[in-house]
Amino acid sequence: MKFNLLSIKRALLLIGFVLCMIPQTLVAQSEKPKNLLLYDNQPYHFGFIIGFNQMSYAIKCNEGYQLAAHDASEYPATNESYYNANSTYYVRSITPMPENGFTVGVVGNLRLGKYFDLRLIPSLSFGTRTIVYQIYRDSSGVPDFDNIYFDKKRSIFSTFIEFPLQVKFRSKRLNNVAAYIIAGGNFKLDLASQKKSQIDMINAQGEEVTVTDNIRVKKTDLAAEIGAGFDFYTGYFKMGIEAKMSFGLFNILDSQNLIYDSSIKSIQNRTFQISFTFE
C-alpha cells in the first residue's frame, strides 16, 4: 500500500491544525455553562452528516510509458480533427485533477468507553475524478517530442454508496467543546463509474457505432481513513466539524486496452472531505 506525498502532507496538516486549535478553543469555553451534560453517557445515539468532498486519483504509470507507441485502434475513432487512423499516438503525461463534490449520510454512534466511540456512517457521495492526458500524434513512426501536443481530458463521474466504520477518540470535554480524532475503514460501491465510458458515434463508413471513449474503474473499493475535528454541545443537539482523508487500498483500474489506461499500472482513490455532523 502506497500513499502519495501530497495526501500524507494534507492529513498531517489537518491533524496539526486541530491540535493547535485546541488550547484557544478551550480557553474561549472556560467560563460557559455546560449543555447536554449526560449526552456522552448514552449507550448509542443517531444523527446525520453533510459533507463537501474533493475526489482525485493516485496514479502509478508504467516505466517509460512516454516512449510506448499506441496504434490508432487504441485511440477511439472519434470525429475529432486530431484523429487519424494512419497515425501513431504517444502519451506524454498523465495528470489527475481533483474535483469537488458533496456527501450526505446518517450517523450511528455506539459508546465503547468514556472517551471512545464506534461510528457507522452510511453515506451517499457524489463527485468527479478528472485525468488530463497530453497526447502526441505522429505519422513518421518515431516520436518527436519537440512537436505540438494536444490535451485530452477524461472525467469519471461517481455516485458512491459508502459504509465508513470508524473508531472515535474524544478528548476530555471542557464545558461545551471537545476535540477528537477518528480512524477506520470505508467500503465503497460506485454506482455510476462505468455508465459514461461509452459513446455513440458515426464512423467513416457512415455507420452508427458504440465505442469506449473513457477510462473505466472498478465499482468496489476499500479505503483507510483518518481525520480530526471538534464537537460543540448546544442547548438542543451536538454539532461536529470534521475533516478527514480517505486512501483507497486497492488498484481499481479496469483496463480496456485503450490509450487512456494502457500506460497506467494502478489507480487508487483519494478523497479529502470536510463534514458537519448533527447528533
C-alpha positions, 0 to 999 in steps of 0.5 A: 500500500502506497500513499502519495506525498501530497495526501500524507502532507494534507492529513498531517496538516489537518491533524496539526491544525486541530491540535493547535486549535485546541488550547484557544478553543478551550480557553474561549469555553472556560467560563460557559455553562455546560449543555447536554451534560449526560449526552456522552453517557448514552449507550448509542445515539443517531444523527446525520452528516453533510459533507463537501468532498474533493475526489482525485486519483493516485496514479502509478504509470508504467516505466517509460510509458512516454516512449510506448507507441499506441496504434490508432485502434487504441485511440477511439475513432472519434470525429475529432480533427486530431484523429487519424487512423494512419497515425501513431499516438504517444502519451506524454503525461498523465495528470489527475485533477481533483474535483469537488463534490458533496456527501450526505449520510446518517450517523450511528454512534455506539459508546465503547468507553468514556472517551471512545466511540464506534461510528457507522456512517452510511453515506451517499457521495457524489463527485468527479475524478478528472485525468488530463492526458497530453497526447502526441500524434505522429505519422513518421513512426518515431516520436518527436517530442519537440512537436505540438501536443494536444490535451485530452481530458477524461472525467469519471463521474461517481455516485458512491454508496459508502459504509465508513466504520470508524473508531472515535477518540474524544478528548476530555470535554471542557464545558461545551467543546471537545476535540477528537480524532477518528480512524477506520475503514470505508467500503465503497460501491460506485454506482455510476463509474462505468455508465459514461465510458461509452459513446455513440458515434458515426464512423467513416463508413457512415455507420452508427457505432458504440465505442469506449471513449473513457477510462473505466474503474472498478465499482468496489473499493476499500479505503483507510481513513483518518481525520480530526475535528471538534464537537460543540454541545448546544442547548438542543443537539451536538454539532461536529466539524470534521475533516478527514482523508480517505486512501483507497487500498486497492488498484481499481483500474479496469483496463480496456486496452485503450490509450487512456489506461494502457500506460497506467499500472494502478489507480487508487482513490483519494478523497479529502472531505470536510463534514458537519455532523448533527447528533 
